[in-house]
């Protein structure tokens, strides 16, 4: 695996690509962030040239060679969306360098300054949700039909087929059969396919002093994805954060309140959905099945990553809660 | 990497738990942080601070249940795990067998303060942590210990250990009459002590948060980065937090920001 010392040498070797015309510094120093608790998680090194007071690059490294491909995908996807990824008050990292060193990937991106949304005190939810919705609309409109060399999102029949491999109990099969009915009807509709970030949790949003927002972590992103999935995921998790819902029971209550409530954050969420639906020209009746498909996708990701049964995932509960409401989601005022 | 070992490193739970994990459960009942120490991948991220040329022999001295020796076994030709606790060592041996770590040897020692001469010389000596997260962890127990450890290292070999102390209790102890610390508390004094005993290059990394899992390593030899870390922390909304942050900034301006870290990793290279 690559050491901090090797990363420093690597960046200096490729300084002509990174330095923006500046002369190479004598050395690079790093602040190392190791948040993810899984073997598949990545390390992030903030690189400071010389005695600089702010980081110049963010270097992402895999903990195991097996996840090098995810970083490669992030690089290709960031390249694909680079022309339109930043808009309004929302910024995204610029992909600068991707090197394979004996199977260990090293991805270098520009730094987005700020603090994680969860640590930014005194930020009103609307001040975050509105620019994020506008940005998602912009990203969606700009990336209709955009392709990336990292591959495209799977289609709904493929998602259902993949789900069949995970369900093991009669209860799980029953839920899947219910979802299949809704997704079958959705598949026949003229859905626009957009570029998805696919990990739009508050932990990947940075808020700077001047209230710009940075969207980090594009390794799960994909071209040809589904509209509104990023927004569902973001609203659900931002709702957990706003309501400080930590345990599963609290989270489910918050989830139901966010998407079917009438007051507080649910009003913000409903306005966000309405704005998005109008912005991308979606039909309101698509929202329910689209959200069911989104929760099913995240259930399968979690089941595969953590080695759990689908019904053990919180996303599965979110899926069943959506189905229990007839797979209907309204954004009307 | 073989499948059982990979599963263990991924910390899988439930149906496919390896046997040594079950045995660890008993030990973790009274010390939940031990599970992180033994299986959280973040525990192994400190190997990134080792020099890029990693080969030869590594010695891990201390609590053998650590995840670190398993990762060192991937980086070095061979790893010796020496612990003075027979029960822990037996569990480490069970892990080694189940995860088929062939280049690891478990050795029972009288004390982890001394490296038994029979073990030979090493390219890395890593000291494990003996105490729970809320307690002191000062693996260098006396001023002569760095010199003893340096004697077990080949030229250019590295010593790695972590220091952790509860600041208020440490200051209270230091204020008591008759206090004479056998080793200094703060990083800079450690660096000086190591330099005196033949370590040509010493680096320190502040660990945050204070309790496991550690998620940020701040290079203590880089004042600009320490200042950045203080600046970029959560924006305080309450007066007490604001005062604390102002105090940190003031220490930074005085060039003493390393004193904010009562939990840090030291990597020293022998000259």
Interface residues (C-beta under 8 A of the other chain):
Chain A: X1 X2 X3 X4 X5 X6 X9 X29 X30 X31 X32 X33 X34 X35 X36 X37 X38 X39 X40 X41 X43 X48 X51 X52 X53 X54 X55 X61 X63 X64 X113 X114 X115 X119 X120 X121 X122 X306 X307 X308
Chain B: X1 X6 X9 X10 X11 X12 X14 X16 X40 X41 X42 X44 X45 X47 X48 X49 X50 X51 X52 X54 X75 X205 X213 X214 X215 X216 X217 X218 X219 X222 X224 X225 X227 X228 X229 X232 X233 X234 X235 X236 X237
